[in-house]
Every structure is written in C-alpha cells, then in structure tokens.
Amino acid sequence: MSKTWLGTITSLTMGMGLLAGCGTTARVASSLPTPIHITDDLHHTITLRKPATRIVTLEPSNAEIALDLGLKKEMVGTDQATFQYTPAPWRQQLHGIANIGPSYPGISVEKILAAKPNLVIATTGIKGLGALTRFHIPVLVLQPTSVQGIYHDIMLVGRATGTTLHARATVAHMKQQIAAIEQKVRRVKTRPTVFYDLGGLYTAGPHTFLNSLIDMAGATNVGAQMSTQAYPQVTAEQVVKANPDDILIDPESGTTVLQEEHLAGFSAITAVITGHVYPVPNSSYVNEPSPALVMGLKQLVTLLHPQLKLSAK
C-alpha cells in the first residue's frame, strides 16, 4: 500500500472519528432538558432547568392547585394558613406535608430553605420572598383577577411541574362544571345586587375573581362600584347607599348575621329588611382562587337563587 493511500485512509479515518465525536456531542446536547421559562401574574419570568420536584406552597389556594394536579409527593412544605383553611377534599391530603409556619406578615426563610425546594408557589403581599431569590430558589407568584385567570394559573403550575396534561384536564373539567351551573342560572330572570363582607367591611372590588364569580352566580357585586381597588375596605354609608338585595358574610372573619344587621344604617337596607343576610357555609370554597371555586359557585347560586336545584356532585 502506497504512502499516498495510507495517508488518505488515515485522513478519512480521523475525519470519521471527528464526525462520530461531533455526533455524540450533538446527541448529548439534545438529551439535556430544555429550560422552562414561565411568566407569573406579576409579569416576572422564572427559569427552571427541569420540572420542579420539590415544591413549597404558600396560601391554601396554591396548595389546592398542586394537590389537584397530583403533586402531593412533590410538596415538601406548605404554610400554616393552608392547614387552617383548606377545605375538603384537599384537607385530607395535607397529612405528612411539613408545616413551614405562617406566611403573614412574612415567611420563615430558614424553614423554607430547610425544605430544599426547587420551586416556591406564592401570592402577593408576602414579605421575604425576595430573600429566596438570593438562594436561587424560583418563586412563582399567582394572583388571578378573574376565573379565567385561575385557569391560567393552574396551567402555569402544570408547566412548572411537568403536569401540563393533568392541568389541562383539570381546567377542562372545571369549565364543564361551571358551564352546567351557568346554564341553570340563565333561567333566572332577575339579578340581585350583592354585598360580600369579607370582614370589617372589606369586600371584593372590580378585577377580582370573586367579582367574576358573583357575576357567574347570576348577581351583581355592588363592591365593584365602590372602589377601584381589588379588595377595598368600604364604609357602612357606602353599603347603605348601594342598598343591596343580598348581603353575604364570611363567618371565618368572626362576623355574625346579627352583628352585620346592626351596623350603622343597615336596618334600612333591603337585604336586612327581607332577611337576606347569609353567612357563606364554607367560605373557603368561595374565597380561594383554586379548583374549589366550582363548589364555591354552587354555594353562591344556592344562597342567591334557592329556587334553582343544583346537583351536589
């Protein structure tokens, strides 16, 4: 064999080796997980190298979303409010999840760090979240302003945890249930005006999921006309002037029907005169922007339109 051929073969062999090496590198690169970029409700974008497998949830609604997506094993901690206010059936699933303490007025950074999460799902108004970013812990903040926003947030959690298909099925089921309720509500010819006292005359303003939930229940939320804030504290005079047909109260706030009826000027309100002041039986279903809102909507319809017969399922 001539040296020329030997050189040619050697060159080809080396070239093939380099190509093989490049192919291996390409295969390794393509096998790396694609980073997940998610923009939360505060328009902050977080990046996850892979779906989160160790999650801390702050707020009952966020725990309910995670549990509904089958993520109990991935939940390494949740806050005290979740243990206090989460309703059935999610409450039963909290057993064995670490309590990382209260979220308000601020979190215990040490307890969250001890849980070693690779994702924290939070809401607005919680102090100390900025400290977590210094430890490179992504924080996904959810603050939906409508029922559509709740669907959106469920999908965000699905993307962040690799449960997109489950999230899509959850949202589809919720929409199906809500559509069936709304179909029955359309039979009602009158829409009562409603004031929802969350405690201390704080109420649901415009651009809140509670406002849209009351609308779905076939009623008009007078709180939406009292302020531009999401959850304003209004005056007794404002409520008297609005003269709602119905008043709903959150019993978790400690307010009773008798106390509500005896607020200054309330004796002149239509709702008080007609005996239409109601405590919401399980306000956690109504107040939490989570899959629980389906049951919350049923509660509102039952209170505001008792003539409608809704299925217990």
N, C-alpha and C positions, 0 to 999 in steps of 0.2 A: 504493500500500500504506500502510495507516494506521500510525501510530506504535505503536498497541497491538499489531498483528500483528507489526510489526517487532521489538518488544520480546519478544514471545512466542517468535518464531523464534530470536532471539539467545539467549534463556534456554535454549531447548531445545538449540541448537547447543552452547552452553557445557556444558550438562549431559551431552550425549552425549560431548563431549570428555573431561570428567572421568571418565565411566564407562569410556571407552576407555582412559584413562590408568590407572584402577584395574585394569582387566582386564590391561593389560600388566604392571603391578606384580605382580599375582597370578600371572601366568604365569612371571615371572622368579623369584618366591619359590618356586614349586612346582618349578622346574627345579634349584634348589640341592640338592646331595646331602644326604640325611638322615644326621645324625651316627650313628656306630656306637658303642654302649655295650656293653662286654664286661667281665664279672666273671671274674677269673682264679682260680687254685687257692688263692691266699692271701686270697680274698674282696675283693681290691682291684678297683675298677672303673676302666677306662681308657676314654677317649673318642677316637675317630678321626673326623676330619671327612669322610674318604672311605677306601676300602680302601687299605691300605698298599702302596706301590710300591717302597720301598727298605727292605730288611729286613736286620737283623743277627741271627744266631742264635748263642746260647751253649749249648754242650752238643751232643754228637753226635745225641742223640735229637731235638732240635728242628730240627736241620739235615735229618735224615732225613724228618721230617714235612713240612717246607717243600719239599724236593725231590720227595717223593711227590705233592705237590699241584701239581707243575709250576711251581714258583716260582724256578727257578734264576736266571732273568734279573732277578728282583727282589732276589736275595740279594747285597747289596753288601759283605758281610763275615761271617766266622764265626771261631770261636776255634780255638786250636791243638789242643785235645783232639779236635775234630771231624776234623782232618786225621790225627790219630794213630789214632783208634779206630773211625771209621766203616767198617762192612763193605761188601762188595759187595751189591747193585749201586749203592748210593748213592756209594760212594767214587769211582767213575769220573766222577761228575758234579761233583765239587768243583773240577776244573780251571778256573782262571780266576777263582775267588772269592777275594777278599782275605783274608789271614790277619791278624786283629786281635790276635793274641797270646794268652797264657794267660788263663783266666778265674779261676783259683785261685792264690793266695788272693783276688785281686781283679782287676778289669778295668783296662785302659788306657782311661780316659775320653777321652783325646786321640785315640787311634786310632779309637774308635767315632765320635766327633764328626767326624773327618775323612771318615768314610764317608757322612756326611749321611743317616742313616736316619730314616724316619718311623715305625719300629716296631722294638723290640728284643724278641726272644723269649728268655727266660732261664729259670733254675730257681733253687731256693732255695740258700742257702749261698754265694752270690757277693757279694763285697764291692764297693761302689762303685756299685751300681745306683741308689741314691738320688740320686747326683750327676747322673744323666741326666735325672731329672725336673726338675731346676733349669734344664735347657736345653730343657724342654718336649718331651722325647722319650718317648713312651709305652712302658712296659715291661710286657710280658705274661709273667707268671710261671707256668710249668707244673710241677706236682709231683703227678702222679697217684698214687693209693694203691691202685689196682686196675686190672684190664684194662678194666673199664667206664670208669674214669677216663681211660684212654688214648684210648678212642673219643671221650669228651667233649672232650679237649684237641685232638684232630685237628679236630673241628668248630669249636672256638674259633679255631684258626688259619685255618680256612676262612672264618669270618665276618670276621675281621680283614683278610683279603687278597682278599675278593671271590671266593673259590673254594669257596663252600658246596656247590655241586652236585658238584664233584670230591671234596670231603671226604666227602660223604655216600656217594658211590660207593666211596671207599676203605674206609670203615668197613664198608659192606655186604659188600665182598669179603673183608675180614679176618674178619668174623663167619661168613661162609660157609665159609672155610677152617678156622677153628677148630672150627666145629660138626662138620665132617667128621672132624677129628682126635679130638675128644671122643667121637664115635660109636664109633670104634675102641677108644678107651681103656675104654669101658664093658664091653668083652668081658673085661677083666682082673678076676679075682675077688679079688685081694689088692692092698692099697695099701701099698707100702713106706714106711717112715719115712725122711726125708732130711734131712741137714745140708748146707747150701751154704756153704762157706767162701769168702768174697769176698776173703780175705787178712787175715792177722793175727787170725783167728777173728772177724772182723766177719761178720755174717750178715744174712739178711732176716728181720725180725720181722713181727709182725701188721700189718695195714693197709698192706701194700706190694703193688705189682703183682707182685713176684717171688713173694710168698706165694700170691697167687691163680693165678699161672702154674704153680707147682708143684702146686697143687690140681687145675688143669685137666689136668695131666700124669698124674693118677691116683696121686698120692702125698701124704704128709702132711709138712709142713715142721715139724721139731722146733724150729726157731728161733723160731717163733711162740709157743711156750710158755715160752721162756727169758727174755723181756723184753717190756715194753710199748712199748719204743722201736721206731722204724721199722727202723733198721739198727744194732743194738747190737753191741758187742764182748763176746763171752761168754768164759767160761773153759774150759780143757780139761776140768776136772772136770764142768762142766755138760754138755758133749758126751758124756763117758763115761757119765754118769748117764742121758742120753737114749737112749744105745745105738742109734743109727740103723742101719737096714738098708743104707743107701747114703750115701756122702759124695761130694759134688761139690766140685771146687775150681776157682777161676778162675785159669787159667795166666797171665793178664795181671798178676796180683799178684806173680808170681815164685815162688809156692809150687809145689813138685813133689809127686807122689804119695808118693815116698819120705819127703820131709820131713813130710808130713801123717801118714803111718803111724807115724812115730817121735815124735810129740808125746806128752807125758807121759800114760800110761794108755791111749793109743789102741789098743794091742795087744790090749786086752780087748773092743774094740767089734766088734759083729757085722760091720759093713761092712769092717773091716780083716781080720778072720779069714776072711771069704768072698771077699776080693779085689774088693770092690765100692767101691773108691775111684777115682773117674773125674775126669780133667780135662775141663772142658766144651770141646769142639773149637773153637768160635768163640763165646766168651763175650759178644761184643758183641751177638749176636742175642738172647741171654737178658737181658742187663743193661740194655738200652736200652728205655725206655718209648715205643716208636715202632712203625711198621708192621713193623719187624724181628722183633717178638715172635712172629709166626706161625712164622718159621723157628726162633726160639728154642724155641717149644713143641715143634716137631718134634724138635729136638735132645734136649730133656729126655725125651720119650717114648721115643726110640731108646735113650738111656742107661738109663732105668729099666725099660723094658719091651721088651727087644731082640727078643722073640718076635713083636711086632707089626710088620707090614710097612707102612711109610708111603711114600707117593709122594714122589719127590724134587722134584716141582713145588710 
